[in-house]
Amino acid sequence: MSAHTLLNIDGHLVRVKAGSSVAAALRVAGGMGVARISVTGQQRAPFCGMGVCQECRVLIDGRRRLACQTVCVEGMRVETAE
């Protein structure tokens, strides 16, 4: 088992520790730590970490998911713009 996982966040390859959540990967990605932009143009990021607030909604492999509740998988494609 690899100690790291490689995924694609908005077209950038990001390597994170195996078992990390997508929310953690967004944070590790630095400037891409924002999960999404609201309809009013505000940057949104994970808030509760439990899936209740849904501020971390992103597209993962084409499906809407919560970044805080999704574990990174090798080759996963994450898009922060809905």
C-alpha positions in Angstrom: 0.0 0.0 0.0 1.4 3.4 -1.0 1.9 6.0 1.7 0.6 8.7 -0.7 -2.3 9.2 -3.1 -2.1 11.3 -6.2 -5.2 13.1 -7.4 -6.2 15.9 -9.7 -7.6 19.1 -8.3 -8.8 21.6 -10.9 -6.2 20.3 -13.4 -3.3 20.3 -10.9 -1.8 17.0 -9.6 -1.7 16.9 -5.8 0.0 14.3 -3.7 -1.5 13.7 -0.2 -1.0 11.2 2.6 -3.0 8.0 2.0 -6.3 8.1 3.8 -6.7 11.9 3.6 -10.1 13.5 3.0 -10.6 15.6 -0.1 -11.1 18.6 2.2 -7.5 18.0 3.6 -6.2 17.7 0.0 -7.8 21.0 -0.9 -5.9 22.5 2.1 -2.6 20.8 1.2 -3.0 22.2 -2.4 -2.4 25.6 -0.9 -4.0 28.3 -3.0 -6.7 25.8 -4.0 -7.9 25.4 -0.4 -11.2 27.0 -1.3 -13.8 24.3 -2.0 -16.1 26.4 -4.1 -17.3 29.9 -5.0 -20.9 30.8 -3.9 -23.5 32.2 -6.3 -22.6 35.7 -4.8 -18.9 35.2 -5.6 -17.8 34.4 -2.0 -15.1 31.8 -1.4 -16.5 28.8 0.5 -14.4 26.3 2.4 -15.1 23.4 4.8 -16.6 24.7 8.0 -18.1 21.9 10.2 -16.0 18.9 9.0 -19.1 16.6 9.5 -21.1 17.1 6.3 -23.8 19.2 7.9 -22.9 22.7 6.5 -22.2 21.4 3.0 -19.8 24.3 2.4 -17.3 21.9 1.0 -19.4 20.6 -2.0 -17.3 19.8 -5.0 -17.5 17.6 -8.0 -15.6 14.4 -7.6 -15.3 12.3 -10.7 -18.3 14.2 -12.1 -20.5 13.6 -9.1 -21.4 16.2 -6.4 -19.8 15.1 -3.1 -18.8 16.6 0.3 -15.0 17.0 0.4 -15.0 16.5 4.2 -16.7 13.2 4.0 -14.8 11.7 1.0 -11.5 9.9 1.2 -9.0 10.5 -1.6 -8.5 7.7 -4.1 -5.6 7.4 -6.5 -6.4 9.2 -9.8 -9.5 11.0 -8.4 -10.6 14.1 -10.3 -11.8 17.0 -8.1 -13.4 20.1 -9.6 -14.1 23.0 -7.2 -16.2 25.0 -9.7 -19.8 23.7 -9.9 
